[in-house]
Amino acid sequence: HNAWNHAVLHSVSYVVFNARTAEVVSQHQVEIRQRFPKEGWVEEDPKEILQSVYDCMERTCEKLTQLGTDISNIKAIGVSNQRETTVVWDKETGEPLYNAIGESNPSAVVRWRVFKSNTLFILSEVWLDLRTQSTVEKLIEKTPDKNKNYLKDKTGLPISTYFSAVKLRWLIDNVEEVADAVHTGCAVFGTVDTWLIWCLTGGKNGGVHCTDVTNASRTMLFNIHTMEWDLELCNSSEIYGYMVREITTSLLYPAFLGFILGISVHMLFPQCLGDQSAALVGQMCFKDGQTKNTYGTGCFMIQNTGVKPVMSDHGLLTTIAYKLGKDKPAYYALEGSVAIAGAAVRWLKDNLGIIKSSSDIEKLATAAGTSYGCYFVPAFSGLYAPYWEPSARGIICGLTQFTNKSHLAFAALEAVCFQTREVLDAMNQDSGVPLTKLQVDGGMTANKLLMQLQADILCIPVVRPTMSETTALGAAVAAGLAEGVCVWTLHPHGLTSVTAEKYQPQINKEGENLQRQSSINGSTLIHNI
């Protein structure tokens, strides 16, 4: 395909929740285009994202009307978004100056959640982008000792293509319209939550330019200790301070969303949360040490470390988990990201053709019941936590003449589990408290073989909620807890629809030792590449 014309469709979806029980009332989705202007580049049109929000809200209201729900009761909007996707626009004209640039991890998810007194509507999409590696290298060159962790004491983050400041620097350096607007003082920057809130609260006519601490903490411009934008960090990336936005944890800004089904609709914005923070809240991980892992195209593991940040010595990120109210303390987290999980299954389908659909992987792998000594390291776009090695590439090894597609399918599932084990081991070392169970969510958790393998490889129980929309639930909880809304409870027993399935390790001591050795073998392969 001509790279400039090639585009694929991704979905924007919403889910309707009952706020008293967390029951999913209704779901709907709309497709949006994802553009690939050059190899390794992925973009989406900010105006198309905004329009998709309006379209989904209108369809939501239509369905609610059909269900007999009075849409005039709509009272608030909660926002949860992929934390690193970057948008720059002209505050005078309201026009985006370039497409939204996502992260270099194909698993990242952006979700819009529209909160209604007893319901929640969610929109989602997927991003990836690899263009900023040279920008990262230039920034690292400017640091003392050329140290990629030079900013970590303040930000909790390494200098990486993953984070927003790098993308913003690339836009200023490579897009003339952005550079011109920066020099005239018209350019403003934000993640997708910032762009949508600004548009929905008036846009160029007084729109609110804001975000929350979970999103700000992923920009590489925010001091996670002082909870403020940091001038030194802005200067290190040569980012103008006026471009960053107000930090808030309790928005409550009014938005006129127009006439839907002939009814004038006004809403409030009570809360922002990054998507992984929302998943942590949705899993009710409010205690120190509680940990969730999201299995999608990639994996995101986050552990609540309480009100004091734990700085990682083992390749993890230190980030802000959540801050649920203006007068509430910020809670911190350790986070480890795995770039390729479900994407490895898709690769088996699209590139090797050994399965017809991604759901076939479980049946095929079950037929073998073993990888027969085959190891698969899917480092298609480098390795994230705990190695942060962008130059790493994937391998398949341990092949014999008896290896078949079932063994390869099993090895692909094991690869997801081994990478998760690597991150979990790093968390245990950093926190000093071994995890006793792992809470999980995401599309891949429907694969029962994968969940059992994960329990066996981790040697701890894996707990999967029967309601899969935990990220959406977290956004709903955050919005519903806001001052002036207050329709949710933080007590899990109050949400009667939130039940869970537990996978216990099913191996004896000898099997555990063999499993640990297998995990070490897989980890050694990852380390050596």
Summary of the structure (lengths in Angstrom):
residues: 529
radius of gyration: 22.3
end to end distance: 31.6
largest distance: 68.4
contacts: 1948
relative contact order: 0.12
helix: 35%
strand: 25%
